[in-house]
Amino acid sequence: MTATLPNRIAGIDIPDTPLVRATTALVREAEDDLLFDHSRRVFLFGALQGRRRGLTPDLELLYVGAMFHDLGLTERFRTTSTLRFEVDGANAARDFLLEHGVSAADARKVWLGIALHTTPGVPEFLDPEVALVTAGVETDVLGIGRDDLPVELLDAVTAAHPRPAFKDRILHAFTEGVRHRPDSTFGTVNADVLERYDESFVRESFVDVILGNGWPE
């Protein structure tokens, strides 16, 4: 990763503001190249999907949401937190924004965007800053909406932030980020990851929880 990052990629201007610079510095220090490049792509793909959908997010807030969205997978949280990794990142982003004078309402948008980014079917109905973090994640990780973007834009994003062996490496990052907190994956996509890659994982059944709880029926 070069010290100087481009401010315009695939026709998207990355805001050159103190908040964005502070975000980049914090996340660059906390994350390896895999997560950092992924997070930058999430911002870019989210902004591009927003343009395609006619949404006009606050790009500063979208940038913070995208950059913090996987912070919960990093070493700081990997062995200490029992929360969902999404909530770890959301909490960190909210505190960061409040410390930098951002309003509680805007910090809440960013919190929701991060906390819900692995919960499909909900964020798309919320504020653009919430919806487009998920849209960026879906494009970069799942390929959803990828074919809706011109090839030259996809190429521009991946030229600036490459994705070598990304599929296997991000699955490994998910596994290591939640292996110690398997209960946090109940009802989430992360249970699929542990079921595939952690032989000790036992998936809890939603049906069994209902049938086996203390109500006497």
Contacts in CASP RR format, 6 or more apart in sequence:
PFRMAT RR
TARGET T0000
AUTHOR 0000-0000-0000
METHOD contacts of the structure
MODEL  1
MTATLPNRIAGIDIPDTPLVRATTALVREAEDDLLFDHSRRVFLFGALQG
RRRGLTPDLELLYVGAMFHDLGLTERFRTTSTLRFEVDGANAARDFLLEH
GVSAADARKVWLGIALHTTPGVPEFLDPEVALVTAGVETDVLGIGRDDLP
VELLDAVTAAHPRPAFKDRILHAFTEGVRHRPDSTFGTVNADVLERYDES
FVRESFVDVILGNGWPE
1 28 0 8 1.000
1 33 0 8 1.000
1 36 0 8 1.000
1 37 0 8 1.000
5 14 0 8 1.000
5 24 0 8 1.000
5 40 0 8 1.000
6 14 0 8 1.000
6 160 0 8 1.000
7 13 0 8 1.000
7 14 0 8 1.000
7 16 0 8 1.000
8 14 0 8 1.000
9 44 0 8 1.000
9 156 0 8 1.000
9 157 0 8 1.000
9 160 0 8 1.000
9 161 0 8 1.000
10 44 0 8 1.000
10 48 0 8 1.000
10 153 0 8 1.000
10 156 0 8 1.000
10 157 0 8 1.000
10 160 0 8 1.000
11 153 0 8 1.000
11 156 0 8 1.000
12 43 0 8 1.000
12 44 0 8 1.000
12 47 0 8 1.000
12 48 0 8 1.000
13 59 0 8 1.000
14 20 0 8 1.000
14 43 0 8 1.000
14 59 0 8 1.000
14 63 0 8 1.000
15 59 0 8 1.000
15 60 0 8 1.000
15 63 0 8 1.000
17 60 0 8 1.000
18 100 0 8 1.000
19 60 0 8 1.000
19 64 0 8 1.000
19 97 0 8 1.000
19 100 0 8 1.000
19 102 0 8 1.000
20 60 0 8 1.000
20 63 0 8 1.000
20 64 0 8 1.000
22 96 0 8 1.000
22 100 0 8 1.000
23 63 0 8 1.000
23 64 0 8 1.000
23 67 0 8 1.000
23 68 0 8 1.000
23 96 0 8 1.000
24 67 0 8 1.000
26 96 0 8 1.000
27 36 0 8 1.000
27 39 0 8 1.000
27 67 0 8 1.000
27 68 0 8 1.000
27 71 0 8 1.000
28 36 0 8 1.000
30 71 0 8 1.000
30 74 0 8 1.000
30 75 0 8 1.000
30 76 0 8 1.000
31 39 0 8 1.000
31 70 0 8 1.000
31 71 0 8 1.000
31 74 0 8 1.000
34 166 0 8 1.000
34 169 0 8 1.000
34 170 0 8 1.000
34 173 0 8 1.000
35 70 0 8 1.000
35 73 0 8 1.000
35 74 0 8 1.000
35 173 0 8 1.000
37 161 0 8 1.000
37 162 0 8 1.000
37 163 0 8 1.000
38 70 0 8 1.000
38 140 0 8 1.000
38 141 0 8 1.000
38 161 0 8 1.000
38 163 0 8 1.000
38 166 0 8 1.000
38 170 0 8 1.000
39 66 0 8 1.000
39 67 0 8 1.000
39 68 0 8 1.000
39 69 0 8 1.000
39 70 0 8 1.000
40 66 0 8 1.000
40 67 0 8 1.000
40 160 0 8 1.000
40 161 0 8 1.000
41 136 0 8 1.000
41 140 0 8 1.000
41 157 0 8 1.000
41 158 0 8 1.000
41 161 0 8 1.000
41 163 0 8 1.000
42 66 0 8 1.000
42 69 0 8 1.000
42 133 0 8 1.000
42 136 0 8 1.000
42 137 0 8 1.000
42 140 0 8 1.000
43 62 0 8 1.000
43 63 0 8 1.000
43 65 0 8 1.000
43 66 0 8 1.000
43 67 0 8 1.000
43 136 0 8 1.000
44 157 0 8 1.000
44 160 0 8 1.000
44 161 0 8 1.000
45 135 0 8 1.000
45 136 0 8 1.000
45 139 0 8 1.000
45 140 0 8 1.000
45 149 0 8 1.000
45 157 0 8 1.000
46 62 0 8 1.000
46 66 0 8 1.000
46 132 0 8 1.000
46 133 0 8 1.000
46 135 0 8 1.000
46 136 0 8 1.000
46 139 0 8 1.000
47 57 0 8 1.000
47 59 0 8 1.000
47 62 0 8 1.000
47 132 0 8 1.000
48 139 0 8 1.000
48 149 0 8 1.000
48 153 0 8 1.000
48 157 0 8 1.000
49 132 0 8 1.000
49 135 0 8 1.000
49 136 0 8 1.000
49 139 0 8 1.000
49 145 0 8 1.000
49 148 0 8 1.000
49 149 0 8 1.000
50 56 0 8 1.000
50 57 0 8 1.000
50 128 0 8 1.000
50 132 0 8 1.000
50 135 0 8 1.000
52 148 0 8 1.000
52 149 0 8 1.000
53 135 0 8 1.000
55 128 0 8 1.000
55 131 0 8 1.000
55 132 0 8 1.000
56 128 0 8 1.000
57 127 0 8 1.000
57 128 0 8 1.000
57 129 0 8 1.000
57 132 0 8 1.000
58 106 0 8 1.000
58 128 0 8 1.000
58 129 0 8 1.000
61 102 0 8 1.000
61 106 0 8 1.000
61 109 0 8 1.000
61 110 0 8 1.000
61 129 0 8 1.000
62 128 0 8 1.000
62 129 0 8 1.000
62 132 0 8 1.000
62 133 0 8 1.000
64 93 0 8 1.000
64 96 0 8 1.000
64 97 0 8 1.000
64 110 0 8 1.000
65 93 0 8 1.000
65 110 0 8 1.000
65 113 0 8 1.000
65 114 0 8 1.000
65 129 0 8 1.000
65 133 0 8 1.000
66 133 0 8 1.000
66 136 0 8 1.000
68 89 0 8 1.000
68 90 0 8 1.000
68 92 0 8 1.000
68 93 0 8 1.000
68 96 0 8 1.000
68 110 0 8 1.000
68 114 0 8 1.000
69 86 0 8 1.000
69 89 0 8 1.000
69 113 0 8 1.000
69 114 0 8 1.000
69 117 0 8 1.000
69 133 0 8 1.000
69 137 0 8 1.000
70 85 0 8 1.000
70 89 0 8 1.000
70 173 0 8 1.000
71 77 0 8 1.000
71 88 0 8 1.000
71 89 0 8 1.000
71 92 0 8 1.000
71 93 0 8 1.000
72 78 0 8 1.000
72 81 0 8 1.000
72 85 0 8 1.000
72 86 0 8 1.000
72 88 0 8 1.000
72 89 0 8 1.000
72 92 0 8 1.000
72 177 0 8 1.000
73 85 0 8 1.000
73 173 0 8 1.000
73 174 0 8 1.000
73 176 0 8 1.000
73 177 0 8 1.000
73 178 0 8 1.000
77 85 0 8 1.000
77 88 0 8 1.000
77 89 0 8 1.000
77 177 0 8 1.000
78 176 0 8 1.000
78 177 0 8 1.000
78 180 0 8 1.000
79 180 0 8 1.000
81 88 0 8 1.000
81 181 0 8 1.000
82 181 0 8 1.000
82 183 0 8 1.000
82 184 0 8 1.000
83 91 0 8 1.000
83 181 0 8 1.000
83 184 0 8 1.000
84 115 0 8 1.000
84 184 0 8 1.000
84 185 0 8 1.000
84 188 0 8 1.000
84 190 0 8 1.000
85 177 0 8 1.000
85 178 0 8 1.000
85 181 0 8 1.000
85 184 0 8 1.000
85 190 0 8 1.000
86 114 0 8 1.000
86 115 0 8 1.000
86 116 0 8 1.000
86 117 0 8 1.000
86 118 0 8 1.000
87 115 0 8 1.000
89 114 0 8 1.000
90 110 0 8 1.000
90 111 0 8 1.000
90 112 0 8 1.000
90 113 0 8 1.000
90 114 0 8 1.000
90 115 0 8 1.000
91 111 0 8 1.000
93 107 0 8 1.000
93 110 0 8 1.000
93 111 0 8 1.000
93 114 0 8 1.000
94 107 0 8 1.000
94 108 0 8 1.000
94 110 0 8 1.000
94 111 0 8 1.000
97 106 0 8 1.000
97 107 0 8 1.000
97 110 0 8 1.000
98 104 0 8 1.000
98 107 0 8 1.000
106 129 0 8 1.000
109 127 0 8 1.000
109 129 0 8 1.000
109 130 0 8 1.000
110 129 0 8 1.000
112 123 0 8 1.000
112 126 0 8 1.000
112 127 0 8 1.000
112 130 0 8 1.000
113 123 0 8 1.000
113 126 0 8 1.000
113 129 0 8 1.000
113 130 0 8 1.000
113 133 0 8 1.000
113 134 0 8 1.000
114 133 0 8 1.000
116 122 0 8 1.000
116 123 0 8 1.000
116 126 0 8 1.000
116 130 0 8 1.000
116 134 0 8 1.000
117 123 0 8 1.000
117 133 0 8 1.000
117 134 0 8 1.000
117 137 0 8 1.000
118 137 0 8 1.000
118 188 0 8 1.000
118 189 0 8 1.000
118 190 0 8 1.000
119 134 0 8 1.000
119 188 0 8 1.000
120 134 0 8 1.000
120 138 0 8 1.000
123 130 0 8 1.000
123 131 0 8 1.000
123 133 0 8 1.000
123 134 0 8 1.000
123 135 0 8 1.000
124 131 0 8 1.000
124 134 0 8 1.000
124 135 0 8 1.000
125 131 0 8 1.000
135 145 0 8 1.000
138 144 0 8 1.000
138 145 0 8 1.000
139 145 0 8 1.000
139 146 0 8 1.000
139 149 0 8 1.000
140 163 0 8 1.000
141 170 0 8 1.000
146 154 0 8 1.000
171 193 0 8 1.000
171 196 0 8 1.000
171 197 0 8 1.000
172 197 0 8 1.000
174 190 0 8 1.000
174 193 0 8 1.000
175 193 0 8 1.000
175 194 0 8 1.000
175 197 0 8 1.000
175 198 0 8 1.000
178 184 0 8 1.000
178 185 0 8 1.000
178 190 0 8 1.000
178 193 0 8 1.000
178 194 0 8 1.000
179 194 0 8 1.000
179 198 0 8 1.000
182 194 0 8 1.000
182 198 0 8 1.000
182 201 0 8 1.000
182 202 0 8 1.000
183 204 0 8 1.000
184 190 0 8 1.000
185 191 0 8 1.000
185 193 0 8 1.000
185 194 0 8 1.000
186 204 0 8 1.000
186 206 0 8 1.000
187 206 0 8 1.000
191 201 0 8 1.000
191 203 0 8 1.000
194 201 0 8 1.000
194 203 0 8 1.000
195 201 0 8 1.000
195 203 0 8 1.000
END
